[in-house]
Amino acid sequence: MMNFKHTLGIAAAFGMPLLLGACAQTPAETPAIAQPAAVPAEPEKRPLKPFPEDSFYDLLVAEFAIRRQHYDLALDHYMEQAYRTKDSGIIATAARLSQFVNNLEAALAATELWLQKEPDSAEAHFIRGTTLARARRPLDALPHMEAVIGSSEDSNFASLAASALALSENQQKAFETQIRAMLAKHPDNTNLKTGVALTLQYRNQEEEALLLIREVLAVAPLDIHALLIETRVLQQLNRIDEAIERLRFAVDQHPYHKRLRQNLAQLYTRSDIFQAKAQYMVLHNQFPEDSAIQLALALVNREIGEYDEAIALLKNLRTDAEQKNHALYFLGRIAEQREQWSQAREYYGQVGIGEQLIPALTRLAALDNEHQGLASARRTLTEARQRFPQLRTQLYLAESDLLFDQRQYKEGYNLLTSALDNDPSNTNLLYARSLFSERQRNLDLMERDLRVILSSDPDNATALNALGYSLANLTDRLTEAKSLISKALQLRPDDPAIQDSYGWVAYRLGDMTLARTYLERAYAQTQDHEIAAHLGEVLWLLGEQQQAISVWQTGLRDTPDSLIINETLQRLNVNLPTAEQP
């Protein structure tokens, strides 16, 4: 927190004339909060305009409030006097102070007054543009940030691009159009190029984003924001080795920049876990109080089997309010890996409300199921619903997952029907119940639940895909099935589950070439056993038996009890070679 310990108090801190003499002239160029203006040796003599006595008192109260770091009280007094006196210096101070305490409403009000008095003030435009970005109004912020270009203020188009993520798709398109047009007017502005590149990255236009951000790096090779954008784009393009190389360069140039090194460490977790540990150890030494870094280092140690180091870090985090639940959950996971069942239960039982509670309760139920039976596991989840009624839906879904894994399809359907009695339009519950109906070959019930979802959310890609696949798999309504899956594919073209469905309906329609294309595309992303079953069948019927066998064997290696692969083998009368069976 900034501490204003100046002889002249707020006047010096915000670059204003000392208010106690009742002068209210504004300097021609007012510095930002973080850069106090120097007091001139021989101040220019200007006409003095006396403040009313009560205004003088309010400003004096504000002065002492800031000295005591009571910034909200000071802001209240400055805003009141800004409206009352319309003095440019007081308005500017109110705007800076409102930005300092992150009071968006006050900042917008103060900058509106400021721009009425000084419409060409770059600082006023900058504060207003930044505030609008924080308020998630980047379209309104753009013209104010453009007004800053060419001034001594530092325009921040990257913050506008980041805030545009919260907009609707149509608004994001409008933002992209406007910021591109702005770049056409100011083609050499690197801050604007950075903002456009970030916009393109967010909107998955990676190649153009990469070209643009490298233009920025050609001028400013050590620019941190540009380096971060470049490496994120490279990751999106799946050019991981190149991203790592660039991040290593960036870290060498900025060895104490936390975010750069964190990004490098996270990338290494995908390719070299020991290098990831080395980077997290450097971060831990540099920022020993950062609990998120401690947690990441603990999880890397767990991944490589350094359990004692992981446990020491996690136990230390049990007193950290932010990471306590994560620490307890992963201590439970390590205890499970060491087959310390009672200790695992103890850790899971201590996890409180937060994102780790459902995983912890799910693991508790799994342990009960493994050691005491399904009835005990269900009791654990029933008791949890009573203890945490606000998590009722998630806990119903956790229990239904358990029943699905145990192939208790009728019980699962009944459980979800009970859950829907209290929440009949819940999309997650309806979708889960449709899966149980599908497994019981009750197409009418399955379709009814999915149609309810689609009636309120016609672009729900998951429901479109589920209904389309089931129609393709269980009925002859193949044209309708293809239409549903095609719409899902348009909404999520890179989803391997939807690609698999499209390949399967193409197979059912007799288009083996199209079927193979989409099934291979899905299989390249994930060797899921259901995709393996479908791709193997198409390959087998195309006469590529050895390749089909290899695909099925891979699916069975990862999921030895796969019903769909075994049903496929039985239907095609295929016996896998005994020597190569998993």
KOLGU-754565 format. One record per residue (C-alpha): residue in three letters; x, y, z. Coordinates in Angstrom, 1 decimal. Example, Ala and Ser with C-alpha at 12.3 -4.5 7.8 and 13.67 -1.06 7.14 Angstrom:
BEGIN
   rest        u        v        w
    ala     12.3     -4.5      7.8
    ser     13.7     -1.1      7.1
END
This chain:
BEGIN
   rest        u        v        w
    met      0.0      0.0      0.0
    met      1.3      3.5     -0.9
    asn      2.1      5.6      2.1
    phe      1.8      9.4      1.7
    lys      4.5     10.9      4.0
    his      5.2     14.2      2.4
    thr      5.4     17.6      4.0
    leu      2.8     18.8      1.7
    gly      0.6     15.7      2.0
    ile     -2.0     15.1     -0.7
    ala     -1.0     18.3     -2.5
    ala      2.5     17.1     -3.2
    ala      1.5     13.5     -3.7
    phe     -0.9     14.3     -6.5
    gly      1.0     17.2     -8.0
    met     -1.5     19.9     -6.8
    pro     -0.7     23.4     -5.3
    leu     -0.9     23.3     -1.5
    leu     -4.6     23.8     -0.7
    leu     -4.1     25.6      2.6
    gly     -3.5     28.8      0.7
    ala     -6.8     28.5     -1.2
    cys     -5.3     28.3     -4.7
    ala     -6.8     26.0     -7.2
    gln     -4.9     26.3    -10.5
    thr     -4.1     23.0    -12.3
    pro     -0.7     22.3    -13.8
    ala     -0.6     22.1    -17.5
    glu      0.4     18.4    -17.4
    thr     -0.6     16.5    -14.2
    pro      1.5     13.5    -13.2
    ala      0.1     10.1    -12.3
    ile     -0.3      8.9     -8.8
    ala      2.9      6.9     -8.8
    gln      5.0      9.8     -9.9
    pro      4.7     12.8     -7.5
    ala      5.5     16.1     -9.0
    ala      8.6     17.9     -7.7
    val      7.9     21.2     -5.9
    pro      9.4     24.0     -8.1
    ala     12.0     26.2     -6.5
    glu     10.2     29.4     -7.6
    pro      6.5     28.7     -8.1
    glu      4.8     30.7    -10.8
    lys      2.6     33.4     -9.4
    arg     -1.0     32.9    -10.5
    pro     -4.2     34.6     -9.6
    leu     -5.6     33.0     -6.5
    lys     -9.3     32.0     -6.3
    pro    -10.4     31.5     -2.7
    phe    -12.4     28.4     -1.7
    pro    -15.4     28.7      0.5
    glu    -14.6     28.1      4.1
    asp    -16.5     24.7      4.2
    ser    -14.7     23.6      1.1
    phe    -11.4     24.4      2.8
    tyr    -12.4     22.4      5.8
    asp    -13.5     19.4      3.6
    leu    -10.1     19.4      1.8
    leu     -8.3     19.7      5.1
    val    -10.2     16.6      6.3
    ala     -9.3     14.8      3.1
    glu     -5.6     15.7      3.6
    phe     -5.5     14.2      7.0
    ala     -7.5     11.2      5.9
    ile     -4.9     10.4      3.3
    arg     -2.0     10.8      5.8
    arg     -3.8      8.2      7.9
    gln     -4.4      6.0      4.8
    his     -8.2      6.4      5.2
    tyr     -8.5      6.7      1.4
    asp    -12.2      6.0      1.1
    leu    -13.0      8.9      3.5
    ala    -10.6     11.2      1.6
    leu    -12.2     10.2     -1.7
    asp    -15.7     11.0     -0.4
    his    -14.5     14.5      0.5
    tyr    -12.7     15.1     -2.8
    met    -15.7     13.9     -4.9
    glu    -18.0     16.2     -2.9
    gln    -15.7     19.2     -3.5
    ala    -15.1     18.2     -7.2
    tyr    -18.9     18.5     -7.8
    arg    -19.2     21.7     -5.7
    thr    -16.2     23.7     -6.9
    lys    -15.7     22.3    -10.4
    asp    -12.0     23.0     -9.8
    ser     -9.8     21.2    -12.3
    gly     -7.1     20.4     -9.7
    ile     -9.6     18.9     -7.2
    ile    -11.4     16.9    -10.0
    ala     -8.0     15.5    -11.2
    thr     -7.1     14.5     -7.6
    ala    -10.5     12.8     -7.1
    ala    -10.0     10.9    -10.4
    arg     -6.5      9.8     -9.4
    leu     -7.5      8.8     -5.9
    ser    -10.5      6.9     -7.2
    gln     -8.3      5.0     -9.5
    phe     -5.8      4.3     -6.7
    val     -8.5      2.8     -4.5
    asn    -10.2      1.0     -7.5
    asn    -13.5      2.8     -7.0
    leu    -14.9      2.4    -10.6
    glu    -18.0      4.5    -10.0
    ala    -16.1      7.4     -8.6
    ala    -13.4      7.2    -11.3
    leu    -16.0      7.4    -14.0
    ala    -17.8     10.3    -12.4
    ala    -14.6     12.2    -11.8
    thr    -13.2     11.7    -15.3
    glu    -16.5     12.8    -16.8
    leu    -16.2     16.1    -14.9
    trp    -12.5     16.3    -15.8
    leu    -13.2     15.8    -19.6
    gln    -15.9     18.4    -19.4
    lys    -13.3     20.9    -18.2
    glu    -10.4     19.6    -20.2
    pro    -11.6     17.5    -23.1
    asp     -8.0     17.0    -24.5
    ser     -6.5     15.8    -21.2
    ala     -4.6     12.6    -22.0
    glu     -4.5     11.6    -18.3
    ala     -8.2     12.0    -18.0
    his     -8.8      9.8    -21.1
    phe     -6.3      7.2    -19.8
    ile     -7.9      6.9    -16.4
    arg    -11.4      6.7    -17.9
    gly    -10.3      4.2    -20.5
    thr     -8.6      2.0    -17.9
    thr    -11.6      2.3    -15.6
    leu    -14.0      1.3    -18.4
    ala    -11.8     -1.7    -19.1
    arg    -12.0     -2.8    -15.5
    ala    -15.8     -2.3    -15.6
    arg    -15.8     -4.7    -18.6
    arg    -16.8     -2.0    -21.1
    pro    -13.9     -2.2    -23.5
    leu    -15.9     -1.0    -26.5
    asp    -16.6      2.3    -24.6
    ala    -13.0      2.4    -23.5
    leu    -11.5      2.2    -27.0
    pro    -11.9      5.9    -28.0
    his    -10.5      7.1    -24.7
    met     -7.4      4.9    -25.1
    glu     -7.0      6.1    -28.7
    ala     -7.0      9.7    -27.4
    val     -3.9      8.8    -25.3
    ile     -1.9      7.7    -28.4
    gly      1.0     10.1    -28.9
    ser      0.9     11.5    -25.4
    ser      3.1     10.9    -22.5
    glu      0.5      8.5    -21.0
    asp      1.0      4.8    -21.6
    ser     -1.9      3.4    -23.6
    asn     -2.9     -0.1    -22.5
    phe     -4.8     -1.8    -25.3
    ala     -3.9     -5.2    -23.9
    ser     -6.1     -4.6    -20.9
    leu     -9.0     -3.7    -23.2
    ala     -8.5     -6.9    -25.2
    ala     -8.5     -9.0    -22.0
    ser    -11.7     -7.4    -20.7
    ala    -13.3     -8.1    -24.1
    leu    -13.3    -11.8    -23.2
    ala    -16.4    -11.1    -21.0
    leu    -18.4     -9.8    -24.0
    ser    -20.9    -11.8    -26.1
    glu    -19.7    -13.2    -29.4
    asn    -21.2    -10.4    -31.4
    gln    -19.6     -7.8    -29.1
    gln    -16.2     -9.5    -29.4
    lys    -16.5     -9.3    -33.2
    ala    -17.4     -5.6    -32.9
    phe    -14.4     -5.1    -30.6
    glu    -12.1     -6.9    -33.1
    thr    -13.4     -4.7    -36.0
    gln    -12.9     -1.5    -34.1
    ile     -9.4     -2.2    -32.7
    arg     -8.3     -3.4    -36.2
    ala     -9.6     -0.2    -37.7
    met     -7.7      1.8    -35.0
    leu     -4.5     -0.1    -35.9
    ala     -5.0      0.9    -39.6
    lys     -5.0      4.5    -38.4
    his     -2.0      4.1    -36.2
    pro      0.0      1.2    -37.9
    asp      3.3      1.9    -36.0
    asn      1.9      2.0    -32.4
    thr      3.3     -1.1    -30.6
    asn      0.8     -0.9    -27.7
    leu     -2.0     -1.1    -30.2
    lys     -0.4     -3.9    -32.1
    thr     -0.1     -5.8    -28.8
    gly     -3.8     -5.3    -28.1
    val     -4.8     -6.5    -31.5
    ala     -2.5     -9.5    -31.3
    leu     -4.0    -10.4    -27.9
    thr     -7.5    -10.1    -29.4
    leu     -6.6    -12.4    -32.3
    gln     -5.0    -14.9    -29.9
    tyr     -8.2    -15.0    -27.8
    arg    -10.3    -15.4    -31.0
    asn     -8.1    -18.3    -32.2
    gln     -6.5    -16.5    -35.2
    glu     -3.1    -17.6    -34.1
    glu     -1.1    -17.2    -37.3
    glu     -2.0    -13.6    -37.7
    ala     -1.5    -13.0    -34.0
    leu      2.0    -14.4    -34.2
    leu      3.0    -12.3    -37.1
    leu      1.7     -9.2    -35.4
    ile      3.3     -9.8    -32.0
    arg      6.6    -10.6    -33.6
    glu      6.5     -7.1    -35.3
    val      6.3     -5.8    -31.7
    leu      9.2     -8.0    -30.6
    ala     11.3     -6.8    -33.5
    val     11.1     -3.3    -32.0
    ala     11.1     -4.3    -28.4
    pro     12.6     -7.8    -28.0
    leu     12.4     -7.8    -24.2
    asp      8.8     -6.6    -23.9
    ile      7.2     -8.9    -21.3
    his      3.6     -8.6    -22.5
    ala      4.7     -9.4    -26.1
    leu      6.8    -12.4    -25.0
    leu      3.8    -13.8    -23.0
    ile      1.5    -13.4    -26.0
    glu      4.0    -15.0    -28.4
    thr      4.5    -18.0    -26.2
    arg      0.7    -18.5    -25.6
    val      0.1    -18.3    -29.3
    leu      2.8    -20.9    -29.9
    gln      1.2    -23.2    -27.3
    gln     -2.2    -22.8    -29.1
    leu     -0.4    -23.8    -32.3
    asn      1.0    -26.8    -30.5
    arg      4.5    -25.6    -31.2
    ile      5.5    -26.6    -27.6
    asp      9.3    -26.9    -28.1
    glu      9.4    -23.4    -29.7
    ala      7.3    -22.0    -26.9
    ile      9.6    -23.4    -24.3
    glu     12.7    -22.0    -26.2
    arg     11.1    -18.6    -26.2
    leu     10.1    -18.7    -22.6
    arg     13.7    -19.8    -21.6
    phe     15.0    -16.7    -23.5
    ala     12.4    -14.5    -21.7
    val     13.3    -16.0    -18.3
    asp     17.0    -15.4    -18.9
    gln     16.2    -11.8    -19.7
    his     13.8    -11.3    -16.8
    pro     14.9    -13.9    -14.2
    tyr     12.7    -12.6    -11.4
    his      9.5    -12.2    -13.4
    lys      7.1    -14.6    -11.7
    arg      4.6    -15.1    -14.5
    leu      7.2    -15.8    -17.2
    arg      8.9    -18.5    -15.0
    gln      5.5    -19.9    -14.0
    asn      4.5    -20.3    -17.6
    leu      7.8    -22.1    -18.4
    ala      7.3    -24.4    -15.4
    gln      3.8    -25.2    -16.5
    leu      4.9    -26.0    -20.0
    tyr      7.6    -28.3    -18.7
    thr      5.0    -30.3    -16.8
    arg      3.9    -31.5    -20.2
    ser      7.3    -32.5    -21.6
    asp      9.9    -32.7    -18.8
    ile      8.6    -33.0    -15.3
    phe     12.1    -32.8    -13.8
    gln     12.7    -29.5    -15.5
    ala      9.3    -28.3    -14.2
    lys     10.5    -29.1    -10.7
    ala     13.7    -27.2    -11.2
    gln     11.7    -24.1    -12.3
    tyr      9.2    -24.4     -9.4
    met     12.1    -24.7     -7.0
    val     13.6    -21.4     -8.3
    leu     10.2    -19.8     -7.9
    his      9.8    -21.1     -4.4
    asn     13.2    -19.7     -3.5
    gln     12.3    -16.3     -5.0
    phe      8.8    -16.2     -3.6
    pro      8.8    -18.3     -0.5
    glu      5.5    -16.9      0.8
    asp      3.6    -17.7     -2.4
    ser      1.3    -20.6     -1.4
    ala      0.3    -21.3     -5.0
    ile      3.9    -21.9     -6.0
    gln      4.3    -24.2     -2.9
    leu      1.3    -26.2     -4.0
    ala      2.5    -26.5     -7.6
    leu      5.9    -27.7     -6.4
    ala      4.2    -30.2     -4.1
    leu      2.1    -31.6     -6.9
    val      5.2    -31.9     -9.2
    asn      7.0    -33.8     -6.4
    arg      3.9    -36.1     -6.1
    glu      3.9    -36.7     -9.8
    ile      7.6    -37.9     -9.8
    gly      7.1    -40.0     -6.7
    glu      9.0    -37.7     -4.3
    tyr      6.2    -38.2     -1.7
    asp      8.1    -37.1      1.4
    glu      9.0    -33.7     -0.2
    ala      5.4    -33.3     -1.4
    ile      4.0    -34.2      2.0
    ala      6.2    -31.7      3.8
    leu      5.0    -28.9      1.5
    leu      1.4    -29.9      1.7
    lys      1.4    -30.1      5.5
    asn      2.9    -26.6      5.6
    leu     -0.1    -25.4      3.5
    arg     -2.7    -26.8      5.9
    thr     -2.6    -23.5      7.8
    asp     -2.9    -21.4      4.6
    ala     -6.5    -20.2      4.2
    glu     -6.3    -20.2      0.4
    gln     -4.6    -23.6     -0.1
    lys     -5.7    -25.6      2.9
    asn     -8.4    -27.6      1.1
    his     -6.1    -28.4     -1.8
    ala     -3.4    -29.5      0.6
    leu     -5.7    -31.8      2.5
    tyr     -7.1    -33.3     -0.7
    phe     -3.7    -34.1     -2.2
    leu     -2.4    -35.4      1.2
    gly     -5.4    -37.8      0.9
    arg     -4.4    -38.8     -2.6
    ile     -0.8    -39.5     -1.5
    ala     -2.1    -41.6      1.4
    glu     -4.2    -43.6     -1.1
    gln     -1.2    -44.2     -3.3
    arg      0.6    -45.5     -0.3
    glu     -2.4    -47.6      0.6
    gln     -2.8    -45.8      3.9
    trp     -6.6    -46.0      3.7
    ser     -7.5    -44.7      7.2
    gln     -5.2    -41.7      6.8
    ala     -6.6    -40.9      3.4
    arg    -10.1    -40.9      4.8
    glu     -9.0    -38.6      7.6
    tyr     -7.5    -36.1      5.2
    tyr    -10.6    -36.2      2.9
    gly    -12.9    -35.7      5.9
    gln    -11.1    -32.5      6.8
    val    -11.7    -30.8      3.4
    gly    -14.1    -27.9      3.7
    ile    -16.3    -26.0      1.4
    gly    -14.5    -25.1     -1.8
    glu    -13.6    -26.6     -5.2
    gln    -11.9    -29.7     -3.6
    leu    -14.9    -30.7     -1.5
    ile    -16.7    -32.7     -4.2
    pro    -13.5    -34.5     -5.3
    ala    -12.8    -35.3     -1.6
    leu    -16.2    -36.7     -1.0
    thr    -16.1    -38.6     -4.2
    arg    -12.8    -40.2     -3.2
    leu    -14.3    -41.1      0.2
    ala    -17.2    -42.8     -1.5
    ala    -14.8    -44.6     -3.8
    leu    -12.8    -45.9     -0.8
    asp    -16.1    -47.1      0.9
    asn    -17.1    -48.8     -2.3
    glu    -13.8    -50.6     -2.6
    his    -13.4    -51.6      1.0
    gln    -17.0    -51.8      2.4
    gly    -19.3    -52.1     -0.6
    leu    -21.6    -50.0     -2.8
    ala    -24.2    -49.5      0.0
    ser    -21.6    -47.9      2.3
    ala    -20.4    -45.6     -0.5
    arg    -24.0    -44.4     -1.2
    arg    -24.6    -43.8      2.5
    thr    -21.5    -41.5      2.5
    leu    -22.9    -39.4     -0.3
    thr    -26.4    -39.3      1.2
    glu    -25.0    -38.0      4.5
    ala    -22.9    -35.5      2.5
    arg    -26.1    -34.2      0.8
    gln    -27.6    -33.6      4.3
    arg    -24.5    -31.8      5.5
    phe    -24.0    -29.7      2.4
    pro    -27.5    -29.1      0.9
    gln    -26.0    -26.3     -1.3
    leu    -24.0    -29.1     -3.1
    arg    -27.0    -31.4     -3.5
    thr    -26.9    -31.5     -7.3
    gln    -23.1    -32.2     -7.5
    leu    -23.4    -35.0     -5.0
    tyr    -26.3    -36.6     -6.8
    leu    -24.2    -36.6     -9.9
    ala    -21.2    -38.1     -8.0
    glu    -23.5    -40.9     -6.8
    ser    -24.9    -41.4    -10.3
    asp    -21.3    -41.7    -11.6
    leu    -20.6    -44.4     -9.1
    leu    -23.7    -46.3    -10.1
    phe    -22.9    -45.9    -13.7
    asp    -19.4    -47.3    -13.2
    gln    -21.0    -50.3    -11.3
    arg    -23.5    -50.7    -14.2
    gln    -26.4    -50.2    -11.8
    tyr    -28.4    -48.5    -14.5
    lys    -31.9    -48.8    -13.0
    glu    -30.7    -47.6     -9.6
    gly    -29.0    -44.6    -11.3
    tyr    -32.1    -43.7    -13.2
    asn    -34.2    -43.8    -10.0
    leu    -31.7    -41.7     -8.1
    leu    -31.7    -39.0    -10.7
    thr    -35.5    -39.1    -11.0
    ser    -35.6    -38.3     -7.3
    ala    -33.1    -35.5     -7.7
    leu    -35.2    -34.0    -10.6
    asp    -38.3    -34.0     -8.4
    asn    -36.8    -31.0     -6.6
    asp    -35.1    -29.5     -9.6
    pro    -37.0    -30.6    -12.8
    ser    -35.2    -28.3    -15.3
    asn    -31.6    -29.0    -14.2
    thr    -29.7    -29.6    -17.4
    asn    -26.9    -31.7    -15.7
    leu    -29.4    -34.0    -14.0
    leu    -31.4    -34.4    -17.2
    tyr    -28.4    -35.2    -19.2
    ala    -27.1    -37.7    -16.7
    arg    -30.5    -39.4    -16.6
    ser    -30.6    -39.7    -20.4
    leu    -27.3    -41.7    -20.2
    phe    -29.0    -44.2    -17.9
    ser    -32.0    -44.4    -20.2
    glu    -29.7    -45.0    -23.2
    arg    -27.9    -47.9    -21.4
    gln    -31.2    -49.5    -20.6
    arg    -32.1    -49.1    -24.3
    asn    -35.1    -46.9    -23.4
    leu    -34.8    -44.5    -26.3
    asp    -38.1    -42.7    -25.6
    leu    -37.0    -41.7    -22.1
    met    -33.5    -40.7    -23.3
    glu    -34.9    -38.6    -26.1
    arg    -37.4    -36.9    -23.8
    asp    -34.8    -35.7    -21.4
    leu    -32.5    -34.5    -24.2
    arg    -35.3    -32.7    -26.0
    val    -36.1    -30.8    -22.7
    ile    -32.5    -29.6    -22.6
    leu    -32.6    -28.5    -26.3
    ser    -35.9    -26.8    -25.9
    ser    -34.3    -24.2    -23.5
    asp    -30.8    -24.4    -25.0
    pro    -30.9    -25.3    -28.7
    asp    -27.2    -24.8    -29.1
    asn    -26.2    -27.3    -26.3
    ala    -23.6    -29.2    -28.3
    thr    -23.4    -32.0    -25.6
    ala    -27.1    -32.7    -25.8
    leu    -27.1    -32.4    -29.6
    asn    -24.3    -34.9    -29.9
    ala    -25.7    -37.3    -27.3
    leu    -29.1    -37.4    -29.1
    gly    -27.6    -37.7    -32.5
    tyr    -25.2    -40.5    -31.6
    ser    -28.0    -42.5    -29.8
    leu    -30.3    -42.1    -32.8
    ala    -27.4    -43.3    -35.1
    asn    -26.5    -46.1    -32.8
    leu    -29.9    -47.4    -31.8
    thr    -32.3    -46.5    -34.7
    asp    -32.6    -46.0    -38.4
    arg    -33.3    -42.3    -38.1
    leu    -29.9    -41.7    -39.6
    thr    -30.6    -38.5    -41.5
    glu    -32.0    -36.8    -38.4
    ala    -29.0    -38.1    -36.4
    lys    -26.5    -36.7    -38.9
    ser    -28.3    -33.3    -38.8
    leu    -28.0    -33.1    -35.0
    ile    -24.4    -34.2    -34.9
    ser    -23.5    -31.8    -37.7
    lys    -24.9    -28.9    -35.7
    ala    -22.9    -30.0    -32.6
    leu    -19.8    -30.3    -34.8
    gln    -20.3    -26.7    -36.1
    leu    -20.4    -25.5    -32.5
    arg    -17.4    -27.5    -31.3
    pro    -15.4    -28.6    -34.4
    asp    -12.4    -29.8    -32.4
    asp    -14.3    -32.0    -29.9
    pro    -13.1    -35.6    -30.3
    ala    -16.4    -37.0    -28.9
    ile    -18.4    -35.2    -31.6
    gln    -15.9    -36.1    -34.3
    asp    -16.4    -39.7    -33.2
    ser    -20.2    -39.4    -33.5
    tyr    -19.9    -37.9    -36.9
    gly    -17.7    -40.6    -38.1
    trp    -20.0    -43.2    -36.7
    val    -23.1    -41.8    -38.4
    ala    -21.2    -41.6    -41.6
    tyr    -20.3    -45.3    -41.2
    arg    -24.0    -46.1    -40.6
    leu    -24.9    -44.2    -43.7
    gly    -22.3    -46.2    -45.7
    asp    -19.7    -43.5    -46.3
    met    -16.6    -45.4    -45.2
    thr    -14.1    -42.8    -46.4
    leu    -15.8    -39.9    -44.4
    ala    -16.2    -42.2    -41.4
    arg    -12.5    -43.1    -41.4
    thr    -11.5    -39.5    -41.7
    tyr    -13.4    -38.3    -38.7
    leu    -12.8    -41.4    -36.6
    glu     -9.0    -41.1    -37.2
    arg     -9.2    -37.4    -36.4
    ala    -10.9    -38.2    -33.1
    tyr     -8.5    -41.0    -32.3
    ala     -5.5    -38.8    -32.9
    gln     -6.7    -36.6    -30.0
    thr     -7.6    -39.3    -27.5
    gln     -7.3    -43.1    -27.6
    asp    -10.6    -43.5    -25.8
    his    -11.9    -47.1    -25.9
    glu    -15.2    -46.1    -27.5
    ile    -13.5    -44.3    -30.3
    ala    -11.1    -47.3    -30.7
    ala    -14.1    -49.6    -31.0
    his    -15.6    -47.5    -33.8
    leu    -12.4    -46.9    -35.7
    gly    -11.4    -50.5    -35.4
    glu    -14.7    -51.6    -36.9
    val    -14.3    -49.3    -39.9
    leu    -10.7    -50.4    -40.5
    trp    -11.7    -54.0    -40.2
    leu    -14.4    -53.7    -42.8
    leu    -12.1    -51.8    -45.1
    gly     -9.8    -54.8    -45.0
    glu     -7.1    -53.3    -42.8
    gln     -7.4    -56.0    -40.2
    gln     -3.9    -55.7    -38.6
    gln     -4.4    -51.9    -38.0
    ala     -7.9    -52.6    -36.6
    ile     -6.5    -55.2    -34.2
    ser     -3.8    -52.7    -33.1
    val     -6.4    -50.0    -32.4
    trp     -8.6    -52.4    -30.4
    gln     -5.6    -53.7    -28.4
    thr     -4.7    -50.1    -27.5
    gly     -8.3    -49.5    -26.3
    leu     -8.3    -52.6    -24.2
    arg     -4.9    -51.8    -22.7
    asp     -6.3    -48.6    -21.3
    thr     -9.8    -50.0    -20.5
    pro     -9.5    -53.8    -20.1
    asp    -13.2    -54.3    -19.4
    ser    -14.5    -52.1    -22.3
    leu    -18.0    -53.4    -23.1
    ile    -18.2    -51.6    -26.4
    ile    -14.9    -53.1    -27.7
    asn    -15.8    -56.6    -26.5
    glu    -19.3    -56.3    -28.1
    thr    -17.7    -55.1    -31.3
    leu    -15.3    -58.1    -31.4
    gln    -18.2    -60.5    -30.7
    arg    -20.4    -59.0    -33.4
    leu    -17.7    -59.1    -36.0
    asn    -16.6    -62.6    -34.8
    val    -13.0    -61.4    -34.2
    asn    -10.6    -63.1    -31.8
    leu     -7.6    -61.0    -30.9
    pro     -4.3    -62.8    -31.1
    thr     -3.6    -64.4    -27.7
    ala      0.0    -63.3    -27.5
    glu     -0.8    -59.7    -28.0
    gln     -3.8    -59.4    -25.7
    pro     -3.2    -56.9    -22.9
END
